[in-house]
Amino acid sequence: MGFQERIRDYADRNVQILGVSTDSVDANAKFAETQGFEYPLLCDTEREICLSYGACQSASDRAAKRMTYLIAPDGTIAQIHTNVDARKHPEVLLPTI
């Protein structure tokens, strides 16, 4: 199950989910609509977020690595998960929150 399918479980734990994609605004909007996303999908076409968080190695990378960062209420990074499986990771992550 992806984050969308588990969104209520995360909301019950006061977790706000944000997605980041290097695709265009139009492509992301279409993808989010098609997938029925109930959480924001941020556009990072310049790869600034992806470079800052290590999901891209350079601004010319075609796609970002799948990663999860949990940011605590005080703004610090509480957990980092790299090379995640988008379908399995949300289920595995949930009990750690």
N, C-alpha and C positions, 0 to 999 in steps of 0.2 A: 504494500500500500504506500502510495506517495503522501506527501504533505497535505495535498488537497483532501484526500480521503480521511486523514487523521486530524484535520484542522480543529474540530471541536475538542478533541482530546488535548491538543496543545493550548487552545483557548481556556480550557478548564484549569490549566496551570499558569495562566496569565502570560503566555508566550505569544509574542507577535512575530509572525513569519513574514519575511521579505525575500523575494527572489531577485536575483541580479542576472541579466543576460546581456551579451554583447550585440544582440540583434537590434534592428531599427525599432523605433517606436511603433510603426505600423505592424511590423512582423510580430513584435511582442504582444501588442493589443489583440491581434488575430489569434495568436497561440493561447493567450490567457482566456479569451472568449471560448475558443474551441474546447479547451480543457476544463472550463468552468471554474477557473481560479477565484477563490474568495480572498486572496491575499495579494498585496501589491507585487508587481513584477517590474523592477527598476531597469531602465535602459542605461547601459554603460558602453555606448558605441565608441567612446574614446579610450576605453579600458582603464580608466583611472582607478575605479574601485577594484577591479580585478588585479591590477598591478599592485595596488596597496596591500591587498589581502593574499597575494601569492597565487591567484587563480590563473594568471597569465604571466608569462616570462617577458613578453615585449608587447608593445602597442600593435604590432603586426600579427600577433597570434590570431588565427581564424576563430578559435573558440576557447572558452574558459574551462578549466578543470572543474569538476563537481566537488564542491567543498561546503562545509557547514561551519559557521561561527556562531557560538552562543555568546551573546553580549549580556552581561549582568545589568541589573537596574542602575548600578553606579557607573555604567559605561565601560567597565573593564571587560576584557575577553575572558570568559569563564571556561570555554571549551573550544577546541579546534579539531575538526574531523576532515581529513584529506582523502581524495580519491574515493568518494562515497558512491554507493549504488543507489541511484535515485528512487528505486522501487522498494528497497529493503531498509535503507538507512532511517527513514522516519520512525519505523517500528522499533528499531534497535535503540535509537536515540531517546525516545520518549521516557523510558524508565530512569534515565540518568538525570532527568530534570527535576 
